[in-house]
């Protein structure tokens, strides 16, 4: 199998081009994923642990739907792929939800112990604060979203966990990978300025882009329509 972790600037740009082309060629799939993001957004932050688990499920659905439709031009086999990936995303979603509950309880307890402060100053929006938010958003995409997406590809390609970690570490240490997620991270301060919860939509775009980036890394190409759809939906060319 040919795995390319030495991505050039054009490869990162190609990922955005392929993502935009996919959205234009598959409006129904894109719309369905958008509705799924709406559903996640509808979960209130008072149910933060449930919302975090929904984020994990959203990433899994995006990776599977985009990958299957990109390879075969149809969502036939989506159920089988989700069944194959359940050994990965079910423990991940459960762990995210459980850890979020623990964090939520601790944060609530600490907030109750601290005295309330009236007249708190609003956050000052300047170039440094916006830059810090964008940097943090891009870092989250590279450090947390990318390894989860890579894990889905490795599970589909029957690669070991060690191989997946090596691929992630190699990509993470490249400054071009970080810069590639900056356009997506720019929506984070915009959402904060609008005082709107756009987290699910930002995660949706970041996951779609990361998926197309992995197509380049793992050398995954669309399958000719005349070829029979196999059960290995992530099989790369040259494997």
HELIX and SHEET records of a PDB file:
HELIX    1   1 UNK A    9  UNK A   25  1                                  17    
HELIX    2   2 UNK A   27  UNK A   42  1                                  16    
HELIX    3   3 UNK A   45  UNK A   47  5                                   3    
HELIX    4   4 UNK A   48  UNK A   72  1                                  25    
HELIX    5   5 UNK A   78  UNK A  113  1                                  36    
HELIX    6   6 UNK A  127  UNK A  140  1                                  14    
HELIX    7   7 UNK A  141  UNK A  145  3                                   5    
HELIX    8   8 UNK A  146  UNK A  156  1                                  11    
HELIX    9   9 UNK A  161  UNK A  172  1                                  12    
HELIX   10  10 UNK A  175  UNK A  180  1                                   6    
HELIX   11  11 UNK A  182  UNK A  194  1                                  13    
HELIX   12  12 UNK A  199  UNK A  217  1                                  19    
END                                                                             
